[in-house]
């Protein structure tokens, strides 16, 4: 068997191609797992205790379980002025809508979006609970999340592969500049410029008078060190910059899979939806099918399933990931 990821320059594209090939070869009948919920919890606990290695694949559902919701009360608390002005009702949609606004407004929005989804910790200790289950294990994490919460919770940076970018990075809009730039200092200045104030814990909050600006001073529009305009380092098309850090993490993930491919591996998928299944879900299915010692575990709210042909190697837990992890520790 060849790995789904390689450390060659085109390894990321190869993984997608192989993931697609793998799913086309499946009997696509699905299973919701074998046994009761309690029995599957017990199996997962045993797998975590006995596996030679754990490969965690995390999607947006993990951050949602940790309280990083993009709509509802949290959105209205920090973005009600943008909602009123532009008519969108969640942070994700807002990122697209404001692209048509003047740069001072667009970057005011993005400063808030970055800050409240990257530079503060999630409200619930879901990531910390997951780490407590992995602390003595040989593990690696691949994630489509861009909010840095794994590192904030204490996960080893050398065991993380953020495939889709990082809210904490800008990239130049000049395609010849294949580098990324840290945006923490800019974000803090942009939050202050909008009128946000730090509370006693150092977290920016809306002031008591409720007055915050939807516009930055022109001189705060971010640029690359050479003066080029920038955009977010988030994968949306083929202009996404895979910088040296990205390539190093990709190679580390490939190496981890290669070193453990014939061992007792737990492929632990958490909160991965159907948006980009070729990055985590399909390769996990393939690697489980190709290794009879492997186990595939899927934790998901409403979408916990696996192909019928690997159901004997699978654990499918439908429910709130926060509750499942709390029950596990």
Legacy VTK file of the C-alpha trace (Angstrom):
# vtk DataFile Version 3.0
C-alpha trace
ASCII
DATASET POLYDATA
POINTS 329 float
0.000 0.000 0.000
1.192 3.515 -0.765
0.424 6.364 1.630
-2.352 8.844 0.947
0.141 11.654 1.558
3.648 11.972 0.211
6.413 14.375 1.058
6.865 15.291 -2.573
5.902 18.834 -3.685
2.627 17.558 -5.165
1.796 15.370 -2.161
-1.269 17.359 -1.197
-2.785 17.023 -4.673
-1.893 13.324 -4.760
-3.751 12.785 -1.490
-6.900 14.322 -2.966
-6.636 12.213 -6.125
-6.115 9.013 -4.138
-8.952 9.874 -1.787
-11.282 10.270 -4.738
-10.045 7.029 -6.284
-10.583 5.212 -3.001
-14.176 6.307 -2.520
-15.073 5.414 -6.115
-14.010 1.841 -5.390
-16.306 1.475 -2.366
-19.645 -0.187 -1.992
-21.214 3.084 -0.886
-23.776 1.554 1.450
-23.158 3.126 4.839
-23.221 1.873 8.405
-23.903 3.775 11.610
-21.684 1.394 13.532
-22.227 -1.842 15.419
-23.499 -1.957 18.980
-25.041 0.467 21.422
-23.627 3.874 22.216
-22.192 2.588 25.503
-20.567 -0.333 23.720
-18.994 1.970 21.147
-17.749 4.336 23.874
-16.134 1.330 25.570
-14.524 0.268 22.274
-13.153 3.744 21.673
-11.718 3.891 25.169
-10.027 0.517 24.617
-8.653 1.627 21.232
-7.141 4.737 22.795
-5.480 2.566 25.418
-4.120 -0.103 23.084
-3.398 1.562 19.730
0.227 1.924 18.654
-0.610 5.346 17.211
-3.538 7.735 16.848
-4.130 9.866 13.776
-6.639 12.612 14.565
-8.530 14.194 11.686
-10.403 17.296 12.841
-12.965 19.448 11.085
-15.092 22.463 11.920
-17.397 20.397 14.113
-14.654 20.142 16.741
-14.367 23.916 17.108
-18.151 24.252 17.072
-18.342 21.775 19.956
-15.753 23.907 21.766
-18.021 26.958 21.465
-16.535 28.657 18.411
-19.898 29.168 16.717
-20.095 31.503 13.711
-23.714 32.570 14.195
-26.199 33.212 16.968
-25.340 34.998 20.207
-21.595 35.106 19.622
-22.008 36.633 16.172
-24.522 39.215 17.351
-22.320 40.229 20.271
-19.346 41.213 18.120
-20.795 41.836 14.640
-24.281 43.299 15.114
-23.210 46.558 13.422
-21.987 44.679 10.343
-25.152 42.570 10.351
-27.295 45.702 10.338
-25.241 47.401 7.630
-24.750 44.443 5.253
-27.561 42.018 6.058
-25.538 38.844 6.669
-26.157 36.716 9.752
-23.003 34.710 10.341
-19.242 35.265 10.300
-18.566 32.871 7.447
-20.919 34.650 5.036
-19.603 38.000 6.210
-16.123 37.188 5.004
-17.423 37.032 1.435
-19.891 39.913 1.615
-17.371 42.473 2.861
-15.041 41.736 -0.038
-17.134 44.255 -1.967
-16.781 46.960 0.689
-14.114 49.653 0.773
-10.796 48.308 2.117
-11.005 50.194 5.422
-14.339 48.497 6.169
-13.351 45.079 4.846
-10.235 44.963 7.015
-12.125 46.195 10.098
-14.397 43.190 9.670
-11.506 40.808 9.162
-9.641 42.146 12.199
-12.614 41.163 14.371
-13.051 37.857 12.588
-9.378 36.998 13.079
-9.234 38.114 16.691
-12.332 36.328 17.966
-11.515 33.111 16.099
-7.722 32.970 16.478
-6.305 35.004 19.339
-8.610 33.874 22.149
-9.238 30.384 23.480
-12.449 28.503 22.792
-15.125 28.846 25.515
-15.242 25.117 26.292
-12.260 22.868 27.172
-12.889 20.432 24.315
-9.382 20.659 22.868
-7.831 20.267 26.309
-9.962 17.176 26.949
-8.880 15.667 23.645
-5.227 16.317 24.496
-5.643 14.584 27.859
-6.714 11.445 25.974
-3.659 11.616 23.700
-0.960 12.893 26.035
0.796 9.533 26.444
0.129 8.365 22.888
2.097 8.571 19.671
-0.263 10.891 17.783
-0.500 13.245 14.839
-3.247 15.725 13.924
-4.401 16.741 10.468
-7.036 19.463 10.470
-8.959 21.701 8.118
-9.515 24.158 10.991
-7.681 27.466 10.792
-8.256 28.807 14.312
-5.014 27.673 16.049
-6.923 26.034 18.903
-4.787 22.885 18.933
-1.689 24.889 19.782
-3.534 27.086 22.264
-4.591 23.909 24.073
-1.007 22.645 24.284
-0.706 20.221 21.372
2.838 19.762 20.067
3.286 21.994 17.013
5.462 19.337 15.399
2.485 16.955 15.414
0.066 19.296 13.608
-0.758 19.794 9.944
-3.103 22.705 9.171
-4.026 21.926 5.573
-6.223 24.932 4.842
-4.241 27.813 6.299
-4.252 29.913 9.458
-6.263 32.951 10.517
-3.007 34.236 12.008
-1.280 34.601 8.642
-1.483 36.952 5.680
-0.104 36.167 2.236
0.931 38.554 -0.506
-1.411 39.003 -3.433
1.657 38.921 -5.643
1.834 35.274 -6.838
5.629 35.533 -7.081
5.868 35.922 -3.284
5.259 32.471 -1.834
5.567 33.502 1.808
3.199 34.172 4.697
3.266 36.945 7.291
2.224 36.885 10.951
-0.697 39.224 11.627
-0.917 39.282 15.434
0.529 42.764 15.946
-1.647 44.202 13.163
-4.764 42.530 14.567
-4.268 44.040 18.014
-3.742 47.518 16.564
-6.812 47.129 14.346
-8.987 46.077 17.303
-7.873 49.106 19.293
-8.491 51.380 16.302
-12.118 50.190 16.185
-12.602 51.102 19.829
-12.473 47.685 21.472
-11.023 47.715 25.010
-9.280 44.983 26.956
-10.989 43.560 30.032
-9.238 42.457 33.235
-8.099 39.227 31.552
-6.632 41.049 28.546
-9.424 40.073 26.135
-10.846 42.736 23.825
-14.491 43.575 24.514
-17.013 46.103 23.234
-16.834 49.188 25.500
-19.675 49.986 27.897
-20.952 52.755 25.648
-21.192 50.257 22.792
-19.339 52.505 20.384
-17.079 50.650 17.977
-16.130 51.632 14.459
-16.691 49.579 11.324
-13.787 51.288 9.606
-10.026 51.364 10.039
-7.767 54.327 9.322
-6.390 53.988 5.794
-2.849 53.663 7.139
-3.891 50.450 8.940
-4.818 48.584 5.761
-2.328 45.692 5.963
0.447 45.166 3.448
3.338 42.734 3.010
6.807 43.870 4.152
7.599 44.907 0.563
4.392 46.958 0.310
2.321 44.473 -1.713
-1.381 44.165 -0.839
-2.230 41.067 1.188
-5.058 38.623 1.652
-5.803 35.923 4.198
-3.778 32.698 4.073
-6.903 30.572 3.688
-7.360 27.966 0.973
-10.096 29.127 -1.369
-8.457 28.667 -4.766
-5.100 27.905 -6.390
-3.557 31.152 -5.120
-3.239 29.696 -1.597
0.383 29.894 -0.455
1.846 26.628 0.826
4.815 28.154 2.619
7.843 26.437 4.163
5.959 25.732 7.397
3.067 24.153 5.493
5.413 21.938 3.477
7.306 20.860 6.593
4.074 19.874 8.347
2.866 18.005 5.260
6.124 16.021 5.133
5.889 15.251 8.872
2.361 13.910 8.422
3.409 11.798 5.456
6.314 10.389 7.462
4.061 9.572 10.429
1.644 7.647 8.213
4.487 5.768 6.538
6.068 4.717 9.852
2.787 3.369 11.234
0.949 2.044 8.182
1.130 -1.650 9.193
0.608 -1.153 12.927
-2.453 -0.920 15.158
-3.579 2.600 14.254
-6.675 4.455 15.424
-7.899 6.931 12.804
-9.960 9.288 14.953
-12.117 11.590 12.847
-13.861 14.413 14.737
-16.334 16.917 13.359
-15.512 16.394 9.686
-18.406 17.187 7.368
-19.024 16.646 3.683
-17.446 19.903 2.510
-13.907 18.576 1.922
-14.067 14.798 2.565
-11.057 14.041 0.344
-8.689 15.639 2.866
-9.514 13.504 5.922
-12.579 11.272 5.623
-11.868 9.371 2.414
-8.147 8.777 3.153
-9.059 7.542 6.664
-11.533 5.079 5.147
-8.923 3.900 2.651
-6.172 3.443 5.225
-8.527 1.555 7.538
-9.635 -0.760 4.736
-6.028 -1.436 3.758
-4.876 -2.271 7.300
-6.842 -4.951 9.128
-5.244 -3.868 12.418
-6.592 -0.336 12.049
-9.751 1.165 13.535
-11.732 4.086 12.184
-13.663 6.164 14.734
-16.051 8.916 13.682
-17.351 11.447 16.215
-19.910 13.707 14.621
-23.228 15.367 15.351
-25.688 13.908 12.870
-23.099 12.553 10.419
-21.416 9.622 12.164
-21.156 6.856 9.575
-18.722 4.679 7.629
-18.753 2.471 4.524
-20.487 -0.840 5.187
-17.371 -2.804 4.266
-15.302 -1.405 7.179
-18.069 -1.377 9.816
-16.392 -4.185 11.813
-13.339 -1.935 12.127
-15.380 1.175 12.838
-16.807 3.119 15.758
-19.502 5.674 14.938
-20.610 8.026 17.704
-23.397 10.421 16.811
-23.688 13.311 19.248
-22.065 16.336 20.817
-18.300 15.846 20.648
-17.859 17.871 23.847
-20.057 15.403 25.715
-18.356 12.340 24.213
-14.864 13.553 25.127
-16.017 14.538 28.613
-17.382 11.035 29.049
-14.098 9.529 27.854
-11.791 11.238 30.354
LINES 1 330
329 0 1 2 3 4 5 6 7 8 9 10 11 12 13 14 15 16 17 18 19 20 21 22 23 24 25 26 27 28 29 30 31 32 33 34 35 36 37 38 39 40 41 42 43 44 45 46 47 48 49 50 51 52 53 54 55 56 57 58 59 60 61 62 63 64 65 66 67 68 69 70 71 72 73 74 75 76 77 78 79 80 81 82 83 84 85 86 87 88 89 90 91 92 93 94 95 96 97 98 99 100 101 102 103 104 105 106 107 108 109 110 111 112 113 114 115 116 117 118 119 120 121 122 123 124 125 126 127 128 129 130 131 132 133 134 135 136 137 138 139 140 141 142 143 144 145 146 147 148 149 150 151 152 153 154 155 156 157 158 159 160 161 162 163 164 165 166 167 168 169 170 171 172 173 174 175 176 177 178 179 180 181 182 183 184 185 186 187 188 189 190 191 192 193 194 195 196 197 198 199 200 201 202 203 204 205 206 207 208 209 210 211 212 213 214 215 216 217 218 219 220 221 222 223 224 225 226 227 228 229 230 231 232 233 234 235 236 237 238 239 240 241 242 243 244 245 246 247 248 249 250 251 252 253 254 255 256 257 258 259 260 261 262 263 264 265 266 267 268 269 270 271 272 273 274 275 276 277 278 279 280 281 282 283 284 285 286 287 288 289 290 291 292 293 294 295 296 297 298 299 300 301 302 303 304 305 306 307 308 309 310 311 312 313 314 315 316 317 318 319 320 321 322 323 324 325 326 327 328
